Amino acid sequence: MPDRLAFSKQHPELQHLARWYKDAEKSLRLYFSPAAPSFSVTFANYTLAQVNGELNDRLAELEMATALSIFSAIEAAFRIDYLQRCYRKEKDSMSREFRRLHKKKGVRVSLEDEIFDVWKRHAIGVNSIIGALRAAFNFRH
């Protein structure tokens, strides 16, 4: 196993995910709208209630996919921070604890059980945020 991981810089940014969600939502709403050029052909045998039902199903799927992408972005940010603190050998107490953890577990460290715990012990005022993130990640699982 290599000593260091190279960062791809390809992890999704939350602003990008927000724009993607808005664009996809607008596209879905237009596609399922009578204003869409292909509406009368695509939904020829549908009632308006059926069209709206399918739209709502697609919007729910979009929300779920976006939520999972946001969880991935958050996890990436925490893991990158963990590794950068280890690699840069920063002297603060959180970085020192991360380095000790890195010696034992390397990159196989648990986000929820280990990285979050270190954050709770060393960062001021994050307990409620970490608690909310844990609950949110339980949703993902």
DRENDO-1510 file (C-alpha; in Angstrom, 1 decimal, always signed):
<recs>
REC; n; res; u; v; w
REC; 1; MET; +0.0; +0.0; +0.0 .
REC; 2; PRO; +1.5; +3.4; -0.9 .
REC; 3; ASP; +2.4; +5.8; +1.8 .
REC; 4; ARG; +0.4; +8.6; +0.3 .
REC; 5; LEU; -2.7; +8.9; -1.9 .
REC; 6; ALA; -2.8; +11.3; -4.8 .
REC; 7; PHE; -5.8; +13.6; -4.9 .
REC; 8; SER; -7.7; +13.6; -8.2 .
REC; 9; LYS; -9.3; +16.9; -7.5 .
REC; 10; GLN; -12.4; +15.4; -9.1 .
REC; 11; HIS; -14.7; +15.2; -6.1 .
REC; 12; PRO; -18.0; +17.0; -6.5 .
REC; 13; GLU; -18.4; +20.4; -5.1 .
REC; 14; LEU; -21.6; +21.3; -3.4 .
REC; 15; GLN; -22.2; +24.3; -5.6 .
REC; 16; HIS; -21.9; +22.1; -8.7 .
REC; 17; LEU; -24.4; +19.6; -7.2 .
REC; 18; ALA; -26.9; +22.4; -6.4 .
REC; 19; ARG; -26.7; +23.7; -10.0 .
REC; 20; TRP; -27.0; +20.2; -11.4 .
REC; 21; TYR; -30.1; +19.5; -9.3 .
REC; 22; LYS; -31.7; +22.8; -10.3 .
REC; 23; ASP; -31.0; +22.1; -14.0 .
REC; 24; ALA; -32.3; +18.5; -13.8 .
REC; 25; GLU; -35.4; +19.6; -11.9 .
REC; 26; LYS; -36.2; +22.3; -14.5 .
REC; 27; SER; -35.7; +19.8; -17.3 .
REC; 28; LEU; -38.0; +17.2; -15.7 .
REC; 29; ARG; -40.7; +19.8; -15.1 .
REC; 30; LEU; -40.5; +21.0; -18.7 .
REC; 31; TYR; -40.5; +17.4; -20.1 .
REC; 32; PHE; -43.6; +16.6; -18.1 .
REC; 33; SER; -45.3; +19.9; -19.0 .
REC; 34; PRO; -47.8; +20.4; -21.8 .
REC; 35; ALA; -45.4; +23.1; -23.1 .
REC; 36; ALA; -42.9; +20.4; -24.1 .
REC; 37; PRO; -42.9; +19.9; -27.8 .
REC; 38; SER; -43.2; +16.1; -27.5 .
REC; 39; PHE; -45.7; +16.1; -24.6 .
REC; 40; SER; -48.7; +15.1; -26.7 .
REC; 41; VAL; -46.9; +12.2; -28.3 .
REC; 42; THR; -45.0; +11.0; -25.2 .
REC; 43; PHE; -48.1; +11.2; -22.9 .
REC; 44; ALA; -50.9; +10.5; -25.4 .
REC; 45; ASN; -52.6; +7.8; -23.3 .
REC; 46; TYR; -52.0; +9.4; -19.9 .
REC; 47; THR; -54.3; +11.3; -17.7 .
REC; 48; LEU; -53.0; +14.5; -16.1 .
REC; 49; ALA; -52.9; +12.7; -12.8 .
REC; 50; GLN; -50.7; +10.0; -14.3 .
REC; 51; VAL; -48.3; +12.6; -15.8 .
REC; 52; ASN; -48.1; +14.4; -12.5 .
REC; 53; GLY; -47.5; +11.0; -10.7 .
REC; 54; GLU; -44.6; +10.2; -13.0 .
REC; 55; LEU; -43.2; +13.6; -12.6 .
REC; 56; ASN; -43.3; +13.3; -8.8 .
REC; 57; ASP; -41.7; +9.9; -9.0 .
REC; 58; ARG; -38.8; +11.3; -11.1 .
REC; 59; LEU; -38.4; +14.3; -8.8 .
REC; 60; ALA; -38.2; +11.9; -5.8 .
REC; 61; GLU; -35.5; +9.9; -7.6 .
REC; 62; LEU; -33.6; +13.1; -8.4 .
REC; 63; GLU; -33.7; +14.2; -4.8 .
REC; 64; MET; -32.4; +10.8; -3.6 .
REC; 65; ALA; -29.6; +10.8; -6.2 .
REC; 66; THR; -28.7; +14.3; -5.2 .
REC; 67; ALA; -28.7; +13.5; -1.5 .
REC; 68; LEU; -26.4; +10.5; -2.1 .
REC; 69; SER; -24.1; +12.7; -4.2 .
REC; 70; ILE; -24.0; +15.3; -1.4 .
REC; 71; PHE; -23.1; +12.6; +1.2 .
REC; 72; SER; -20.3; +11.6; -1.1 .
REC; 73; ALA; -19.0; +15.1; -1.4 .
REC; 74; ILE; -19.1; +15.6; +2.4 .
REC; 75; GLU; -17.3; +12.3; +3.0 .
REC; 76; ALA; -14.7; +13.3; +0.4 .
REC; 77; ALA; -14.1; +16.6; +2.1 .
REC; 78; PHE; -13.6; +15.0; +5.5 .
REC; 79; ARG; -11.3; +12.3; +4.2 .
REC; 80; ILE; -9.2; +14.8; +2.2 .
REC; 81; ASP; -8.9; +16.9; +5.3 .
REC; 82; TYR; -7.8; +13.9; +7.3 .
REC; 83; LEU; -5.1; +12.9; +4.8 .
REC; 84; GLN; -3.9; +16.4; +4.3 .
REC; 85; ARG; -3.5; +16.9; +8.0 .
REC; 86; CYS; -1.5; +13.7; +8.1 .
REC; 87; TYR; +0.7; +14.5; +5.1 .
REC; 88; ARG; +1.4; +18.1; +6.1 .
REC; 89; LYS; +2.3; +17.0; +9.7 .
REC; 90; GLU; +0.5; +20.0; +11.2 .
REC; 91; LYS; +1.1; +20.5; +14.9 .
REC; 92; ASP; -2.4; +21.0; +16.2 .
REC; 93; SER; -4.0; +18.4; +18.5 .
REC; 94; MET; -6.5; +17.2; +15.8 .
REC; 95; SER; -3.7; +16.6; +13.2 .
REC; 96; ARG; -1.6; +14.8; +15.8 .
REC; 97; GLU; -4.5; +12.4; +16.6 .
REC; 98; PHE; -5.2; +11.9; +12.9 .
REC; 99; ARG; -1.5; +10.9; +12.4 .
REC; 100; ARG; -1.7; +8.4; +15.2 .
REC; 101; LEU; -4.9; +7.0; +13.6 .
REC; 102; HIS; -3.2; +7.0; +10.2 .
REC; 103; LYS; -0.3; +4.9; +11.6 .
REC; 104; LYS; -2.8; +2.3; +12.7 .
REC; 105; LYS; -5.4; +2.4; +10.0 .
REC; 106; GLY; -4.0; +4.4; +7.1 .
REC; 107; VAL; -6.7; +5.2; +4.5 .
REC; 108; ARG; -9.0; +2.5; +5.9 .
REC; 109; VAL; -10.2; +4.8; +8.7 .
REC; 110; SER; -13.9; +4.9; +9.4 .
REC; 111; LEU; -15.5; +8.3; +8.7 .
REC; 112; GLU; -18.4; +7.9; +11.2 .
REC; 113; ASP; -16.6; +6.1; +14.0 .
REC; 114; GLU; -13.1; +7.6; +13.9 .
REC; 115; ILE; -12.8; +10.8; +11.8 .
REC; 116; PHE; -16.1; +12.2; +13.3 .
REC; 117; ASP; -15.0; +11.3; +16.8 .
REC; 118; VAL; -11.7; +13.1; +16.4 .
REC; 119; TRP; -13.5; +16.2; +15.1 .
REC; 120; LYS; -15.9; +16.1; +18.1 .
REC; 121; ARG; -13.0; +15.9; +20.5 .
REC; 122; HIS; -10.9; +18.6; +19.0 .
REC; 123; ALA; -13.1; +21.1; +17.1 .
REC; 124; ILE; -15.0; +23.7; +19.1 .
REC; 125; GLY; -18.8; +23.9; +18.6 .
REC; 126; VAL; -19.2; +21.0; +16.1 .
REC; 127; ASN; -20.8; +18.4; +18.3 .
REC; 128; SER; -24.3; +19.1; +17.0 .
REC; 129; ILE; -23.1; +19.3; +13.4 .
REC; 130; ILE; -21.3; +15.9; +13.8 .
REC; 131; GLY; -24.4; +14.4; +15.4 .
REC; 132; ALA; -26.5; +15.6; +12.5 .
REC; 133; LEU; -24.0; +14.3; +10.0 .
REC; 134; ARG; -24.0; +10.9; +11.7 .
REC; 135; ALA; -27.8; +10.8; +11.5 .
REC; 136; ALA; -27.7; +11.8; +7.9 .
REC; 137; PHE; -25.1; +9.1; +7.0 .
REC; 138; ASN; -27.4; +6.5; +8.7 .
REC; 139; PHE; -30.0; +7.5; +6.1 .
REC; 140; ARG; -27.4; +6.8; +3.4 .
REC; 141; HIS; -26.8; +3.3; +4.8 .
</recs>
